[in-house]
Amino acid sequence: GVIHWVNANDYLPVTLHDYDYLLLDGDGDFSDRLNPNSHIVYENAVAEMMLKDIKPYDRFQFMRIGYYSAQGNYGENNKYHFNRIVSLKDSFKIN
C-alpha cells in the first residue's frame, strides 16, 4: 500500500475505485481468465479537505498512485467517489 499523510483532524472520507485488466494472460476459456482483481474498491480512504468543493469529473493526481476522476454523484453516505483513470505504476512487460 501507499501512505500519504493527511491531517487526522481535517480530512474528507472518500471511496477509491481502482481498475485493472479484465482478462488475465494465458490460454483457456474466457471465464477461466477473468481477473478477480479487475475492480478493487477502497471504502475507507481519506483525502485532503480541499477536495470537498470539486465538481463531477474533475481530475486529480493522488500521490504515487495515479490520476483519478470524481464520479458524477457522491454515492452512498455522501462519500466522494473517485475512479482511477491512469496508473502511475505500469506492470507492462516486454518479452
N, C-alpha and C positions, 0 to 999 in steps of 0.2 A: 504494500500500500504506500500511498504518498501522504505525508503530513505537511500541512501548511498552517501556520499559526493564525488563528482568528481570535479576536478578543472574546473571552468567555462571558463577559457582561453585556456585549453588544454584537449579536450575531443574528443571521437570518436562517431559519431552518429551510433546507432545500432537499429535493429529491433529484438524483442524477440518473440518467438513463445512458448506459454505455452499450455500444453495438459492435459486433464482430462478424466475421464471415458466417453466412448461413449454413454453408456446407463445408465439411472437413475434406482434406485431400485424401485420395485413395480410390480404390475400386469398390464396387459393390452397389447395392441398391440405394436409391436416393434417400429413403427413410433411414437407412443404416448410417448415412454420412451426415445427418443433421447435427449441427453443433449445439449442444445443450447450453453453451455459454454465449450464444449469439445475441442475447439481450440480458444484460445484468442491471438490476435496479439497486441503487444505494439509497435507502429510505432515510437514514439518519445523518446525512451530510449537513454541514453548515457553511455559510458563506459570509462575506463582509456585508454589513448592513447597507452599504451604498447600492446594492442590487435591488432594494425594495422599490425603487422608482423606475424600474425598467418597463419597456413595452414588449408585447409579444414579438417574438422573432429577433429581438436584439441579440447580438453575438458577443461572446467574451472568451478570452483565453484564461482557463483555470491553470494555475501554476503546475508545470511539469506533467500535465495530463493531456490536455488538448483544448480544442475550441468547442464551445457549447452554444446552443441556441435556446433562448427561452421559449417554452411552449406557449401556444396561443391562449391557454387558460391556466389557472393555478391549481387545478386538480383538487384532490381530497384534502380536507382540513386547511384549505387556503395556503398550502405549501407551494412554493415556487418549484416548477419542474424544468429541468434543463436536459436537452438531448445532445449527446456528443456528435459533432458533425465532422471533425477531423482529429485524429490522434497525433500526439507528438512522438509516440513510440511506434516504430514500424518494425514488424517482425518478418517482413518480406525477405525471402532467401533466394539467392540466385544459385541454381545448381551448376 
